[in-house]
Amino acid sequence: MKYPENILEVAALGPDYLGFIFYDKSPRYFDGIIPEIPGKIKKTGVFVNATIHEITRKATQYQLQAVQLHGGEHAVFCRELRQVLPAVEIIKVFSVKDQFDFSRLHPFEDDVDYFLFDTKGEQPGGNGYTFDWGVFRNYPSEKPFFLSGGIGPEETGLITGFLNSPGYNKVAALCHAIDVNSRFETEPGRKNTKQLQEFKSKILCQHQ
């Protein structure tokens, strides 16, 4: 999110999380004021290889309830961040293409709240296309995760198929959230609320 009026419009749809990107190379870089939004919506700071000091400063300034680590942060870094921000959810991002070595998750198991799986591309995020969700057949963890990566209005059938498929029962139960971004934008940081509302309604209707 980037624009105050759009933040309020999207917040009115009742998402669980709203993301604010604190990575100055992103066209969605946020340095404004977050208007007052319902407390049940978790304000989430997105960081790419930021220092613990930078993350802590933004978490305090914007009263963040979650941080998303989108760079090469290692497990010790997450552990140290947890000690500094014990009440803030830590979401560690991993990039996926056609395959993924799930053994990479093991060092992070005790130090993050969620994993997030995004599409591997030229940018740390917002590449606009999905990866092969078939990799989750080999998901070995009990850690809940965010499903991300180029998810747009056309993916409702794929998502409900994934969440309802008997072949993915265990994994689908661990899918904590669907993370959407660039495919719902009219410009970087500005979301199409009509598309978001339709997407949310279809997902909720089809996933029972």
N, C-alpha and C positions, 0 to 999 in steps of 0.2 A: 504494500500500500504506500501511497505517496501524497495524495491530495486530500486535504481535510474534508471537503464535502463528499468525496467519493468514499472516504473511510467511514463516514456516518451512514452512507447509503448501503454499503456492504455490511456494516455492523447490524443494520436493521434486519438483515436476512438471518441472523442468528448463527454465524459460524462458531466453531469451537476455538479457533485460533485466527489471528490476523498477523501477517508477517510484515516486518519493517527491515529493509536491507541497509546495513551499515557497512557497505563495501563501496568505496568511492569510485571504483572503476565500473560500477553497474549503472545503467541508465535509470534504474529504479532507486538509486541511492536516496536515503531519507535523512534530512537534517532539519525538519520542521517541527511543528507542535502537533502532538496527537490529541484530537478532541476527546471529550469525555465519552466513553463507550461503556456498555454494560459490563459489570465486573466479571460475569461468567465467561466472557471472551478473553482468552489468554493472549496478551500482547507478546509477540515473539520476535526477538532480534536475530537477524541473519548475519553471520560473520564469516569472513574468509581469512584464515591465518592471522586473526587479530591477537593481540596480547591479552593476558588475563586482566591487566589494568584497564585496557580499552573496553573490554566486555563488561567489567564491573561498573565502569563509569557510565556506560550507556544503560545498563540494567537499573542503576540507581536513578539516572536522569529521567528515564521513561517508565519506570516501575514495571519492568518486564517480568512476565511470569514464566517465560521459556526462552531458551537460546538455541539456535540451530547453527551447528558448526559445519561449514561447507568447504573447508580447506583440508590441509594435510595434518590436522591436529591429531596427536597421538594419545594413547590411553592415559599416560601419566599427566598430560595436560588436562584431560577431562577430570581426573581425580583431584587435581589441584583446584580446578574451577569449582568443583562440587564443594570443596572445603570452604571456599570464599563465598559461594552463593548456594547455600544448602537448601533454600526454599524454591529455587528456580529449576524448572525442568531442563534437562540437557538432552538435546536431540543431535545425534551424530550422523552425518550424511555420508553415504557411500555411492559412488558412481558405477553404473552397470551398463554393459552393452549386450553382447550375445551370451556371455558367460560371466560367472563371478565366483571367486574363491571365498566361500563362506568362513573359512578358517580365519580370515582377517577380522572377523567380528569378536572372536574369543577374548582378546585382551581388554575389550571395552565393556564386557558383560556387566561387571560390577560397578561401573562408573558413569553410565548414562541411563536415562529413563527410556529412551526410544532410539531405534535406528530409523533412518530415512533413506530410501533407495530412489535415486534419481538417474536420469539418462546421462551416460558419459558422452561429453561433447566438447566443443571448443571453449565454452564458457563454464564457470563453476555451477551455473544453474540457468534456467530459462532458455534451454536450447530448442524447445518446442516440439520434440518428438519423443515417442515412448520407446522403452526397451522391451525385450522379450520376457514377459512375466512367467514364462515356463521355467525360468531359473529357480522359482520358489518351490518347485517340486523337491529340491534338495536343501530347503531351509532347515538348519539344524537347531536353531535357537528357540527359546521360550520367550524371548524379548519381543514385546509388541513393536510394530513399526508403522511408519507413514509410507504410503505408496505415492510416488511422485513421478515426474518426468513426462512433460508434454501432454498431459491429460487435458482433453478439450471436450466440447459439447458432444462430439461424435463418439466418444468412448463410453457412453453410459451402458451400452450393451455388453461391451468387453468387461467393464467393472462388475456389473451384476453377475455376469457369467463367472468371473473369477471368484466373487464372494459366495456364490451359491453352488459352485461346482463340487460334487462329491470328491473329486480328485484333489481339491484344495481345502478340505474341511478344516484341518488343523491350522494351516497357514492363514486361511481367511479369518479364523477366530482371532488371530493375532494382529490383523490389520486394524490398527487403532484409528487411522485417519487417511483421507484422500486429500493430497496436497495439489492444488491447482494454481496456475499463475498465468503464464504468457498467452495461452490459447483463449483466455477470457478477457483479453485486453483490447481496448480501442487505441491505446498508446502505452508505452512503458509506465507501469505504475497506476494506470487508470483502468478499473475493471468494468465490464459490461454487466450491470446488476440483473438485467432481464435474463441474460444467458445463464448467469449463476443461479438464479431462482429456478429456472426451468431444469437445470442440471440437478440441483439438489432435490427437487420434487420427484424427478424420474428415479433417481437413485433410491430415495426413501420408499417410493412406491414399489419398486421392483425387488428390493432387498428386504425380505420379511424374515 
